Every structure is written in C-alpha cells, then in structure tokens.
Amino acid sequence: MTTSHLRKEDFVDADFLRCAFPPPVDVARSERIGPKRFFNRELSWLAFNWRVLEEAQNPNVPLLERVRFVAISATNLDEFCTVRVAGLLELAAAGDQPAAADGLLPSEQLAAIGTDVRKLLTAQQTVWNDLKSQLDREGISLLNRSNLTKRDQQFLDDVFIESVFPVLTPLAIDPAHPFPFIPNEGRALALSLENVQSGRTLQALMPIPDQINRFIRLHNKGKQIRFTPLEELLVEKIGFVFPGYRVVEECAFRILRDSDLELEEEAEDLVREFEIALKRRRRGDVIHLSMTGNEYGNLPDLIKKELKIDDNDVFPLQGMVGLGDLNELVLRNRPDLLWPKFSPRVPERVRDHDGDMFSAIRRKDMLLHHPYETFDMVIRFLRQAANDPQVVAIKQTLYRTSYDSPIVEALCAAAENGKSVTALVELKARFDEAANIRQSRRLERAGAQVVYGFLDLKTHAKVSTVVRREDDRLVTYTHYGTGNYHPITARIYTDLSLFTCSASAGRDATKLINYVSGYAQPASLEQLAVAPINLRKTLLNAIRRETKLARDQQTGEIWAKMNSLIDPEVIQALYEASGAGVKTTLIVRGICGLRPGIRHLSENIRVKSVIGRFLEHSRIVCFGNGKMLPSKHARVFISSADWMERNLDRRVETLVEIDNPTVREQVMSQIMAANLADQAQSWLLYHDGTYKRHSGPKSERRFNCHRFFLENPSLSGRGSAGATDVTKLAHSHD
C-alpha cells in the first residue's frame, strides 16, 4: 500500500491538532517566572509510567501484549526506585539539597513520589487482576493451590523434587541464624510455622531462587493452558521442607536496593573498578520493600526490622509481588493474542545493488527507519567491512548491545582479518556494565583496540566508520544512529540510521572517535555537533535563530521528537521562542519539564507523547528556518541526545545535520509528519501536568503512526515520493 492509495477517511482533517490541543490558559505571574514554570522530573516520569500502564487497559491492544505492558510498567518502576529514588534518599540524608528546577526539595519530592507510587502499585494489581480474568476466558489460567487437581498435585510433586528442592535453602530465623542477605530484586517467603505435635513455633525464611521460572506450566486441561506461581508450590510443599510443621502465617516479599554505581574519581583500572562496583550494587541499601499477606501480622514487622527499612519505603500489596515476571506468560503459541507478525523491509536500493552496502551508500545517502526497515543492514555494513579486502580500518562506539552480539562478532572477525579495529566500549551503560565488560574482553582477545572513554562522561553517541581503499584514495563510510547497536531492541525501538560516504561526515566522525580515544578535542566540526563540546550551544543557537526570524518575519516553526525534555536552559529558550510567535510541536515520549499552553509563556507550544506497539526512541529536530514546516529551507537534525542536562553536559552525544535534500524530506514529511498526525497512540500534555488520551473520531478511524509505517513498508525508503498527503495531515499551524 502506498500513500496515494490511502483512503481519506483513514485520516482526520488537517486541523485536528489545533482542535485537539486546549486553548492557552492564564496562570499567576509567579507560575510564569518562577520555578513553577517547570514540571518536576520525577513526577513527570511517573506520569509516563501511568501511560504505559494505561496501554495495558487499551482494548485495541492484543491481550497478551497488554500483559506485557503491565510487566513493562513494573520493571520501569523497579529501575526508577533503584536509581532515581535512591539518589533522592541520599540527597535528603545529606541535607536536603539541592532543590529541583521546580523548587521541590528532595524530601518533598520523596513524599510526592511515595504517594504516587502507592497508587501506581495498587493500579498495577487491579489491571493485572482484570487481565487475569480475561486470560482465563481465552483459555490461559493462573491457578492458586486451592484450585489444583489431584493430578496437578502429583505432577507438582515431581517438579518440586526434581527442579525446585535441590536449589532451595530454607533458613530458620533465630539468634543462631541471623536474617540472611537478600539481593537486589530478590524475593522470599517469610513463614511462621507451628509444630503439629509440640506446638513449638518457628520463624523461617525461604529465598526464592531466580534460576527457576516464576510460573510453572501444568498439564493442559482440554484446550486450557494452565500455570501456577512458584510461590504457591513452595507453600504447598512446606510439609516436605519442614516436616511436622504447619503454616500459621505467610508473607511474600521483594526488595529493591540502591543500584546507582559509585566509582572512585581516580580509578587506575576502570574495568576492575566497575567489576568491584557491580558487586557492591547487589548489596546496596534497601530502599523499597513490597509484600503481600497480612500487613498487621508479626512477619511484616520482623522483615522491616531486620532489613532496617523505614515505613515510608514499605509497600503492602493485595496481589503478587514482582509483576515484571508476567513476561513469562506472553505465549508465542497464541498468535491470536499477540501483535500480528511483520517482516522488516530490506531497502530497495540495497537489493538493487545485490546486497552491497558500500555501492548503495555511494549512490547517495541512505536513511533507514527501524524497525520498519531491518537493522540487519547495520550488521551487514560491518560484516561486509570485516570481509572486504579493501577495508583497512573500522571504528565503532558500543553503548548497549546484545549478549551474543553480531556487531561484536563482526568487529572480532575484522580484527582477526588484519584490519585496524577500534571499539569504544562504554562501561557506564546502566545495568549493562557486566555485559559490556564481557564484550570488551572478547574484542581484546580478537586483537581489537578497546577504549573505555572518559571516567566522568558516558559515551552515548552511536557512530561507526569504515575506511575503504578506492581508486588509490581512502573513502570513509559513516553510520550515525539514534539508537543502540542492539539487534534485539532494534526490533521494537523506532530509530533512525543514516549511512553516508560524505567526506565531511567521515571527518567529523573520526574527530569524535579520536576525542574519546585520545582526549583530542576537535578544533572544528562541519556537519556534527558533539556534547559536551558544542551540542548545547548549537541547539540553543538554532532555537534562538528561529526566535529572531519569527520576530523579523512573523513566522517560524519547530518540530522536535525525543524521549525526555527537562533541561531548564533549553526549556527557557523554547518559552522565549513561543513569545516571539514560533509555533512549536514537541513529541516527548517520557519526561517533560516544559509546561505548555500557558498564555504569555508557552501558548505557542504543544506537547504530545506517543506510546504504543513500538518504543519511540528516535531523536529528531526540525527548524523552519523562518518558514513553516515542512520546507525545503528547513534545518533538520537527528541525534543520540535527549534534551537533558546529563546528555548535553555529561555525555558524549551527537547532533547530526542532514544536508541531503531527499533524506531531509523523508525525516520531515514522512517520519515526523506521521508522528505528529498520530491520534490512536497519543496523549496530550496539559498546562497542569495531566496527560489525556487524544480525543477524536471513533477508535477504528484514528490515525496510528505505527500501523501506518507497517502498512507502508516502502514509505520511509523512497525519498519524498508520496509524502505530501502525510504532511497535510500533520500540519495545522495555519
């Protein structure tokens, strides 16, 4: 299906964005000039996770995918607590400084977070219980021990003896047996037991091993697929573990620990320092305790006392701890309850050149839109380079990648084939540190030069260069990406890949890599801005130029897409642009500190969040350059950086200006326009911080940008052809 074949009724009137966003509101002057002109970062993140959970209630989402959204919401919240909440606790303990941009002190933020987290945890349980009932009606049942048949119990006897009991370590709790260590994200059953003959009581703890699946699949009953949770089996078999005892009280609990790594400022061996820090992470302070059972019984008090945790950090649940494990129930053999399968497209130009990436790139710059266009092209680019006798050098940044990475495999093959290979491995990629250490060791064994970058800066840029000998000269082929070199997440993250053999792009990429490998700060850059050197300045200058043009010419426009927007200086520049009449539409998936729609502050700024089948991850910014977008005069950039202080000041990031007219048109008139036109998966941000789902025509007629790109697989690889219809739908600033 091409754009010209789309029915008009598949879309809505081009004015829908203007109608959907509320008119500007008046607020007190103190809210326009003081800290209240910003939203709180942490509360904005929680609002994002509420939107994720809301997708679990969306009837247009397949049932098992809705279960997956509950799991995502739960794992998101785990990371938030172990990193962000842990950091605030440290600040509060150290003296409650500094205040956030919105004026809230750490202790005040913690109080607000605690209230919202309790509501969110309760909502997760409510949504899960509803989905559990729907699963049962669809033939997938989760049974507690009271629902087990005699045949089930006989089957579970064998499972317990063969697969569970050998790894269990039940622990008595008394003066001779101190309370054991429970690692981060660890689960356990606390038990109060009574000897059936003597009446003697025993308190015990049964840590639940991570090495065993959370849900045990039982024999099918007809067409019914049935599971029981591991903790149900453990309680059922207490008589086997503690012969002669019965359960008086039980309590399942799960803990989260402070997981933010601290490194010595002058580490002599960065790899060893990280290995030590990773061991400390497992033993960080407990900052979150969730538990089921009777919160007024004896066991909860015992657990809180032994873990030395404050009541404010205890979260009683009526349901199940650790909902992130629900991913185990997303069954591949029920395709009727999953998203329809799709095959990412191989770009026509690559097919036209018999799969030769270098020939395709030489023809002209190539932009790929993942996951609609396959990430395998990035892998092919490096594999071809590894085996091409004309290739002399490869340089590559690695922030996150998969366990058995084909990217690392290609780099190792290149090094073994005698090519000069430099890999910039970022050890500070949160929760992927151990994997990156393992990959770096593998690369070193193959003969690659491994560089770990800066101690105080994360290298978050996504850049790869291949230097090839052609006609007695060296040609640099460059890949700039908005996402990680991770083939698994590339299947569900929307990102952009730019391939070019532009000499200026190659020079800039080489200077960037030399900067990280040898601290050689580039004296000049042509097509690229780099954080922390000049990315912030470049971005602010572009916003301020649009502001000046709007004042002089009475017209100006900005479209931008990112994951997070919280940098106060950038937000203030956008407020000033709004005051000059610059029409700004922001697609901010997650955290947003900017308050839109306030008269005399942000009346020309609109913010939406797109959350759906794919994780919106690409960072794009388009400046009208004194015109209304889209325009042949526009300046268009893709980036690895969100608009956050950490990205602009404490990371190595890229902002790449697109100078190819066809690629620029693709980004503006297809990718950005479709995201702006989305209704089905969009939430609108209001001046008070609330998000509301897009209201419009009936759900089946709402434009869905993810579905649009799935149904138009050739759209993003065809240049400007067919783009006009999409643009008309997205553009609404008349």
C-alpha positions in Angstrom: 0.0 0.0 0.0 1.3 3.4 -0.9 0.3 6.8 0.4 -1.7 7.6 -2.8 -3.9 4.5 -2.1 -4.7 5.5 1.5 -8.4 6.4 2.0 -9.1 9.9 3.1 -11.2 8.5 6.0 -8.2 6.8 7.4 -7.1 10.2 8.5 -8.7 13.2 10.0 -9.0 16.8 8.9 -5.6 18.6 8.8 -6.9 20.9 11.6 -7.2 18.2 14.1 -4.0 19.1 16.0 -5.2 22.7 16.5 -8.6 21.5 17.7 -7.2 18.8 20.0 -4.9 21.0 21.9 -6.7 23.1 24.5 -6.6 26.9 24.2 -4.0 28.8 26.2 -4.8 29.3 29.9 -4.0 32.2 32.3 -1.9 31.4 35.4 -0.5 33.6 38.1 2.6 35.6 37.2 4.6 33.7 39.8 4.0 30.4 37.8 5.3 32.0 34.7 8.5 33.4 36.0 9.4 31.2 39.0 10.3 27.5 39.5 6.6 26.6 38.9 7.2 27.2 35.2 8.8 23.7 35.2 7.2 20.3 35.9 9.1 18.1 38.3 11.2 15.5 36.6 10.4 12.5 38.9 6.6 13.1 38.9 6.7 13.5 35.1 8.4 10.2 34.8 5.7 8.6 37.0 3.1 10.2 34.7 4.9 8.4 31.8 4.7 5.1 33.6 1.0 5.6 34.2 0.6 6.0 30.4 2.4 2.7 29.9 0.0 1.0 32.4 -2.9 2.6 30.6 -1.9 0.8 27.4 -2.5 -2.4 29.4 -6.1 -1.4 29.5 -6.4 -0.5 25.9 -8.9 -2.8 24.2 -7.3 -2.2 20.8 -4.1 -3.9 22.1 -4.0 -7.7 21.9 -4.5 -9.4 25.3 -1.0 -10.9 25.8 0.6 -7.6 24.7 -1.5 -5.9 27.4 0.0 -8.3 29.9 3.4 -7.3 28.6 2.6 -3.6 29.2 1.9 -4.5 32.9 5.3 -6.2 33.1 7.0 -3.2 31.4 5.3 -0.8 33.9 6.6 -2.9 36.8 10.2 -3.2 35.5 10.2 0.5 34.7 9.2 1.3 38.3 11.9 -1.0 39.7 14.6 0.9 37.8 13.1 4.2 38.8 13.2 3.2 42.5 16.7 1.7 42.5 18.2 4.7 40.7 16.2 7.9 41.0 14.5 7.3 44.4 17.8 6.0 45.8 19.5 9.2 44.7 16.9 11.4 46.3 17.2 9.5 49.5 20.9 10.2 49.6 20.3 13.9 48.9 17.7 14.1 51.6 20.0 12.4 54.1 22.9 14.7 53.2 20.9 17.8 53.9 18.0 18.1 51.5 19.9 20.0 48.8 19.7 20.9 46.1 16.2 21.7 45.1 14.9 20.6 41.7 14.2 23.1 38.9 10.6 23.2 40.0 11.7 24.2 43.5 10.9 21.0 45.3 13.5 19.7 47.9 14.5 16.1 47.8 12.4 15.3 50.9 9.4 17.0 49.3 9.9 15.0 46.1 10.1 11.8 48.0 6.8 12.5 49.8 5.1 13.2 46.4 6.7 10.2 44.8 5.7 7.8 47.7 2.1 8.8 47.3 2.0 8.3 43.6 4.0 5.0 43.7 1.5 3.6 46.1 -1.3 4.5 43.8 0.6 3.1 40.8 1.3 -0.3 42.6 -2.3 -0.6 43.5 -3.4 0.2 39.9 -0.9 -2.4 38.6 -2.5 -5.1 40.7 -6.0 -4.0 39.7 -5.2 -4.1 36.0 -3.4 -7.4 36.3 -6.4 -9.0 38.1 -8.7 -7.8 35.3 -6.3 -9.2 32.7 -6.1 -12.5 34.6 -9.8 -12.9 34.3 -9.7 -12.1 30.5 -6.9 -14.6 30.1 -9.0 -17.3 31.8 -11.8 -16.6 29.3 -9.3 -17.0 26.5 -8.0 -20.4 27.8 -5.0 -19.3 29.8 -5.4 -19.8 33.6 -3.2 -18.9 36.5 -4.2 -21.2 39.5 -3.6 -20.9 43.2 -3.1 -24.0 45.3 -6.7 -24.3 46.2 -7.6 -24.8 42.5 -5.2 -27.6 41.9 -6.5 -31.1 41.0 -5.1 -34.3 42.4 -3.3 -34.8 39.0 -1.8 -31.4 39.3 -0.5 -32.1 42.8 1.1 -35.3 41.6 2.7 -33.5 38.7 4.0 -30.7 41.0 5.4 -33.3 43.4 7.8 -34.4 40.7 8.5 -30.8 39.6 9.3 -29.9 43.2 11.6 -32.8 43.9 13.4 -32.7 40.5 13.6 -29.0 39.7 13.0 -26.9 42.8 14.0 -28.6 46.0 17.7 -29.0 45.0 18.2 -25.2 44.8 16.1 -24.2 47.8 17.7 -23.1 51.0 15.2 -22.8 53.8 16.5 -20.7 56.7 15.4 -20.6 60.3 15.4 -17.1 61.9 16.6 -17.1 65.5 19.6 -15.9 67.4 21.7 -18.7 66.0 20.5 -18.0 62.4 20.7 -14.3 61.6 18.5 -12.8 58.9 20.1 -13.7 55.6 21.1 -11.4 52.8 18.5 -10.9 50.1 20.0 -9.4 46.8 18.5 -6.6 44.8 15.2 -7.6 43.2 15.3 -10.7 45.4 12.1 -12.4 46.5 11.4 -14.6 49.6 8.7 -16.2 51.6 8.6 -15.4 55.3 6.9 -18.1 57.3 5.6 -18.5 60.8 5.3 -22.3 61.5 4.0 -24.4 64.3 5.0 -28.0 65.1 1.8 -30.0 65.0 2.8 -32.2 67.9 4.7 -30.0 70.3 3.1 -26.7 69.4 6.6 -25.2 69.1 6.8 -22.2 66.8 9.4 -21.5 64.2 10.1 -18.4 62.1 11.7 -19.2 58.8 12.7 -17.6 55.5 12.7 -19.3 52.1 14.5 -17.2 49.5 13.0 -17.8 46.0 15.8 -18.7 43.5 15.9 -16.6 40.4 17.1 -19.6 38.4 13.6 -21.1 38.4 10.8 -19.8 36.2 8.2 -17.8 38.2 5.3 -19.7 36.6 5.1 -23.5 36.4 3.1 -24.8 33.4 0.7 -27.6 34.3 -0.8 -30.2 32.0 -3.4 -28.7 29.7 -7.0 -29.3 30.6 -8.6 -29.7 27.3 -7.6 -26.6 25.4 -7.0 -24.7 28.6 -3.3 -23.7 29.2 -2.7 -23.6 32.9 0.0 -22.2 35.2 0.6 -21.9 38.9 3.1 -19.4 40.5 6.2 -20.8 42.1 5.4 -19.4 45.5 2.1 -21.3 45.5 4.1 -24.5 45.0 6.5 -23.6 47.8 3.8 -23.1 50.3 2.0 -26.3 49.2 5.3 -28.2 49.9 6.1 -26.7 53.3 5.4 -30.0 54.9 8.2 -31.6 52.8 10.7 -28.8 53.6 9.7 -28.5 57.3 8.3 -32.0 58.2 5.8 -31.9 61.1 5.1 -28.2 60.8 2.1 -26.3 59.6 1.9 -22.7 58.3 0.4 -20.2 60.8 1.3 -17.1 58.8 3.0 -16.4 55.4 4.2 -13.3 53.7 5.8 -13.0 50.3 8.1 -10.0 49.9 10.5 -8.5 47.4 13.2 -5.9 47.9 14.9 -3.3 45.8 18.3 -1.9 46.7 20.2 1.2 45.7 21.7 0.3 42.3 23.5 3.5 41.3 27.1 2.8 40.9 29.7 4.9 42.6 33.3 5.0 41.3 36.5 6.3 42.6 37.4 9.6 40.8 40.9 8.4 40.1 40.4 4.8 39.2 43.6 3.3 37.9 41.9 0.4 36.2 38.4 1.3 35.1 37.3 -2.2 34.2 38.4 -3.6 37.7 36.7 -0.6 39.4 33.4 -1.5 37.6 33.7 -5.1 38.5 34.0 -4.2 42.2 31.1 -1.7 41.9 28.9 -4.3 40.3 29.4 -6.5 43.3 28.5 -3.6 45.6 25.3 -2.9 43.7 23.8 -6.3 44.8 24.4 -5.2 48.4 23.2 -1.6 48.2 20.9 -0.2 50.9 17.3 -1.5 50.8 15.1 1.4 49.5 11.9 -0.4 48.6 10.1 -3.3 50.2 6.8 -4.7 48.7 5.0 -7.5 50.5 1.8 -9.5 50.4 -0.1 -11.1 53.3 -1.4 -9.5 56.5 0.4 -6.2 56.9 -0.6 -6.1 60.5 0.8 -9.6 61.3 4.0 -10.4 63.0 6.1 -11.2 59.9 5.9 -7.8 58.3 7.3 -6.2 61.5 10.1 -8.8 61.6 11.1 -8.2 58.0 11.1 -4.4 58.3 13.2 -4.6 61.5 15.7 -7.0 60.0 16.0 -5.0 56.8 16.3 -1.7 58.7 13.8 0.0 56.4 11.5 2.9 57.1 7.7 2.6 57.0 7.7 5.1 54.2 9.6 2.7 52.0 7.2 -0.3 52.7 4.5 -1.0 50.1 1.9 -3.6 51.1 0.2 -5.3 48.2 -3.0 -7.2 47.7 -1.9 -9.5 45.0 1.5 -10.6 43.6 5.0 -9.1 44.1 7.3 -8.8 41.1 4.8 -8.2 38.2 7.7 -7.8 35.9 7.8 -11.6 35.7 4.5 -11.6 33.8 6.5 -11.7 30.6 6.8 -15.4 31.1 3.0 -15.7 30.4 3.3 -14.0 27.0 2.9 -17.2 25.0 4.3 -17.3 21.4 1.9 -20.2 20.5 -1.1 -17.9 20.9 -0.6 -15.5 17.9 -4.3 -14.6 18.1 -3.5 -12.7 21.4 -0.3 -11.0 20.1 0.6 -8.3 17.7 0.5 -9.5 14.1 3.9 -10.5 12.9 5.7 -8.4 10.4 9.0 -8.7 8.5 11.2 -5.6 8.5 11.9 -4.5 4.9 15.3 -4.6 3.2 15.8 -1.3 1.4 15.2 -1.4 -2.3 18.5 0.3 -3.0 20.4 -2.4 -1.2 18.6 -5.1 -3.1 19.3 -3.2 -6.4 23.0 -3.5 -5.6 22.9 -7.2 -4.8 23.2 -6.5 -1.1 26.4 -4.4 -1.4 26.1 -1.8 1.3 29.0 0.3 0.0 27.6 0.5 -3.5 24.2 1.5 -2.2 25.7 4.2 0.1 28.0 5.5 -2.7 24.9 6.1 -4.9 23.6 8.6 -2.3 23.0 9.0 1.5 20.6 6.3 2.8 18.3 6.8 5.8 16.7 3.7 7.4 13.7 3.8 9.7 13.8 0.9 12.2 12.1 -1.4 13.0 10.1 -1.0 9.8 13.4 -1.3 7.8 15.7 -4.0 9.1 18.5 -3.4 11.5 20.3 -6.2 9.7 21.6 -3.6 7.3 23.7 -2.2 10.1 25.1 -5.6 10.8 25.6 -6.3 7.1 27.5 -3.0 6.8 30.0 -4.2 9.5 30.1 -7.8 8.3 30.8 -6.7 4.7 33.6 -4.4 6.1 35.1 -7.3 8.1 35.5 -9.4 5.0 36.3 -6.8 2.4 40.0 -6.8 1.4 39.7 -3.1 0.5 38.7 -2.1 4.0 41.6 -1.0 6.2 40.0 0.3 9.4 36.8 0.2 11.4 35.9 2.4 14.4 32.8 1.8 16.4 31.1 3.1 19.6 29.3 0.5 21.7 26.9 1.7 24.4 24.5 -1.2 24.6 24.4 -4.4 22.6 23.0 -8.0 22.9 24.6 -10.8 24.8 25.7 -12.7 21.7 26.2 -9.6 19.6 26.6 -9.9 15.8 28.1 -6.4 15.9 30.9 -7.6 18.3 31.3 -10.8 16.2 31.8 -8.7 13.0 34.4 -6.5 14.8 36.2 -9.5 16.1 36.3 -11.0 12.6 37.6 -7.8 11.2 40.4 -7.7 13.7 41.3 -11.3 13.1 41.4 -10.5 9.3 44.1 -8.0 10.0 42.1 -4.7 9.9 42.6 -1.9 12.3 39.6 -2.1 14.7 38.9 0.4 17.4 36.0 -0.2 19.7 34.8 2.5 22.2 33.0 0.4 24.8 31.0 2.4 27.4 31.2 0.7 30.8 28.8 3.1 32.4 25.7 1.9 30.4 23.4 1.3 33.4 22.6 -2.3 34.1 24.6 -3.4 31.0 28.0 -2.8 32.7 28.8 -6.5 33.2 27.8 -7.4 29.6 30.0 -4.6 28.2 33.0 -5.8 30.2 32.5 -9.3 28.8 32.3 -7.9 25.2 35.4 -5.8 25.7 37.4 -8.8 26.8 36.2 -10.7 23.7 37.2 -7.8 21.5 40.7 -7.6 23.1 41.2 -11.3 22.6 40.5 -10.9 18.9 43.1 -8.1 18.6 40.9 -5.0 18.5 41.9 -1.9 20.3 39.4 -1.3 23.1 38.9 2.1 24.5 36.7 2.9 27.6 36.4 6.6 27.1 36.1 9.2 29.8 35.8 8.4 33.5 33.4 11.3 34.1 31.5 11.2 30.8 29.3 8.5 29.3 29.9 7.9 25.6 26.3 7.7 24.4 27.0 8.6 20.7 26.1 5.9 18.1 28.8 6.1 15.4 30.5 3.7 13.2 33.1 4.4 10.5 34.6 2.1 7.8 37.7 3.3 5.9 38.0 1.7 2.5 40.7 2.0 -0.2 39.1 3.0 -3.5 41.0 4.2 -6.6 44.2 4.9 -4.7 42.4 7.0 -2.1 40.7 6.3 1.3 37.0 6.8 1.5 35.2 6.9 4.9 31.7 5.3 5.1 29.9 6.5 8.2 26.9 5.3 10.1 25.1 7.7 12.6 22.3 6.3 14.6 19.8 7.5 17.1 19.6 4.1 18.9 22.0 1.5 20.3 23.8 -1.2 18.3 21.5 -3.7 19.7 19.8 -6.1 17.2 17.1 -7.3 19.7 15.9 -3.9 21.0 16.0 -2.7 17.3 13.0 -4.9 16.7 10.8 -2.8 19.0 12.5 0.6 19.2 11.9 3.2 16.5 15.2 4.7 15.5 17.0 6.2 12.5 20.2 5.1 10.8 22.0 7.4 8.4 24.6 5.9 6.1 26.8 8.3 4.1 30.2 8.4 2.5 30.2 12.2 2.7 33.8 13.4 3.3 32.7 15.9 5.9 30.6 13.3 7.8 33.6 11.0 7.8 36.0 13.7 9.1 33.6 14.6 11.8 33.1 11.0 12.9 36.8 10.4 13.0 37.4 13.5 15.1 34.7 12.4 17.5 36.2 9.0 18.0 39.7 10.5 18.4 38.2 12.8 21.0 37.0 9.8 23.1 40.1 7.6 22.5 42.7 10.3 23.0 41.1 13.3 24.5 41.8 15.2 21.3 39.1 17.8 21.4 38.2 18.6 17.7 39.1 22.2 16.7 36.3 22.3 14.1 33.3 20.2 13.1 31.4 20.6 9.8 28.2 18.6 10.0 28.3 17.4 13.5 27.8 18.9 17.0 29.1 17.0 19.9 28.2 17.1 23.6 29.7 18.3 25.9 31.7 20.5 23.5 29.1 22.3 21.4 25.9 20.4 21.1 24.1 22.6 23.7 25.3 25.8 22.0 24.3 24.5 18.6 20.8 23.6 19.7 20.3 26.9 21.6 21.6 28.9 18.7 19.2 27.2 16.3 16.2 27.9 18.7 17.3 31.5 19.1 17.7 32.0 15.4 14.2 30.7 14.8 13.1 33.1 17.5 14.8 36.0 15.7 13.4 35.0 12.4 9.9 34.8 13.8 10.2 38.3 15.3 11.5 39.7 12.0 9.4 37.8 9.5 6.3 37.0 11.7 6.7 33.2 11.0 8.7 30.4 12.5 8.2 26.8 13.5 10.0 23.9 15.3 9.1 20.2 15.3 11.1 18.1 17.7 10.9 14.5 18.9 12.8 13.0 21.9 12.5 10.7 24.9 12.9 13.4 27.6 12.9 17.2 27.9 14.0 18.6 31.2 17.0 20.9 30.6 15.9 24.3 32.1 18.1 26.4 29.7 16.6 24.7 26.6 13.0 25.0 28.0 13.6 28.7 28.7 14.7 29.2 25.1 11.6 27.4 23.9 9.5 29.7 26.1 11.2 32.7 24.5 10.6 31.3 21.1 6.9 30.9 21.9 6.8 34.5 23.0 8.1 35.5 19.6 5.4 33.5 17.8 7.4 30.4 17.0 4.9 27.5 16.6 6.5 24.6 18.4 5.2 21.0 18.5 7.1 18.5 20.7 6.7 14.8 20.7 8.2 13.8 24.1 7.6 10.1 24.9 8.6 10.3 28.6 9.7 13.0 31.0 8.7 16.6 30.1 9.6 19.5 32.3 8.0 22.1 30.0 4.6 23.5 30.8 2.7 24.0 27.5 -0.3 26.1 26.7 0.2 29.0 29.2 -0.6 32.5 28.0 2.4 34.8 27.9 4.8 31.8 28.5 4.1 28.8 26.2 0.9 29.5 24.3 2.5 28.5 21.0 3.9 25.2 22.4 2.1 21.9 22.2 3.4 18.6 23.6 2.2 15.1 23.0 3.5 11.6 24.0 3.3 8.6 21.6 3.2 5.2 23.3 2.2 2.0 21.5 3.5 -1.2 19.9 7.0 0.2 19.4 9.1 2.3 21.8 9.5 5.7 20.2 13.3 6.2 20.6 14.5 8.4 17.7 15.6 12.0 18.4 14.7 14.5 15.7 14.5 18.2 15.5 13.4 20.3 12.5 13.7 24.1 12.3 11.6 26.0 9.8 14.4 28.5 9.3 12.0 31.3 9.1 9.4 29.3 7.2 6.5 27.0 8.1 7.4 23.3 8.2 7.9 21.2 6.1 10.1 23.4 3.9 13.0 23.0 1.5 14.7 25.7 3.6 14.4 23.8 6.8 17.3 22.7 9.0 16.9 19.0 10.1 18.9 17.1 12.6 19.0 13.6 14.1 20.6 13.0 17.4 21.6 10.5 20.1 20.8 13.0 22.8 17.7 13.8 24.7 17.3 17.4 25.9 18.5 16.8 29.5 21.4 18.3 31.4 23.1 14.9 31.6 23.0 14.4 27.8 24.1 18.0 27.0 26.8 18.3 29.7 27.9 15.0 31.0 27.8 12.6 28.0 29.4 12.3 24.6 26.5 12.8 22.2 25.9 13.6 18.6 23.6 16.0 16.8 23.9 15.4 13.0 22.6 18.0 10.5 21.0 16.3 7.4 22.3 18.1 4.3 20.9 15.7 1.7 17.6 17.1 0.4 15.9 13.7 -0.1 16.8 12.5 3.4 15.7 15.8 4.9 12.3 15.5 3.2 12.0 11.9 4.5 12.5 13.0 8.0 10.2 16.0 7.9 7.4 14.9 5.6 7.1 11.3 6.4 8.6 10.3 9.8 7.9 13.5 11.7 4.6 14.2 9.9 3.2 10.7 10.7 4.2 11.0 14.4 2.5 14.5 14.5 -0.6 13.1 12.9 -1.0 10.1 15.3 -4.1 10.0 17.3 -4.5 6.4 18.3 -1.4 6.2 20.5 -1.1 9.8 21.6 -1.6 11.6 24.9 -1.7 15.3 25.1 0.1 17.2 27.9 -1.9 20.0 29.6 -0.7 23.0 31.4 -1.3 21.4 34.8 0.8 18.3 34.1 -2.0 16.0 33.3 -2.0 13.8 30.2 -5.2 12.9 28.4 -5.6 10.5 25.5 -6.2 12.1 22.2 -9.9 12.6 21.6 -11.1 12.4 18.0 -13.1 10.1 15.8 -14.0 6.6 16.7 -11.0 4.5 17.6 -11.1 2.5 14.4 -10.7 5.7 12.4 -7.9 7.3 14.5 -4.6 7.6 12.7 -2.0 5.2 14.1 1.6 6.1 13.1 2.9 2.6 13.9 0.3 0.9 11.8 0.8 3.5 9.1 4.5 2.6 8.7 3.8 -1.1 9.0 1.3 -0.9 6.2 3.5 1.3 4.1 6.8 -0.6 4.3 8.4 1.2 1.4 7.4 4.7 2.5 10.5 5.6 4.6 12.9 4.4 1.9 11.5 6.2 -1.1 12.7 9.7 -0.6 10.0 12.4 -0.9 7.7 10.3 -3.1 4.2 10.2 -1.7 5.0 12.4 1.3 2.6 15.2 0.6 -0.5 13.5 2.0 1.1 12.8 5.3 2.4 16.3 5.6 -1.0 17.8 5.1 -2.4 15.7 7.9 0.3 16.7 10.3 0.5 20.4 9.6 -2.0 22.5 11.5 -0.5 25.9 12.1 -2.5 27.9 9.5 
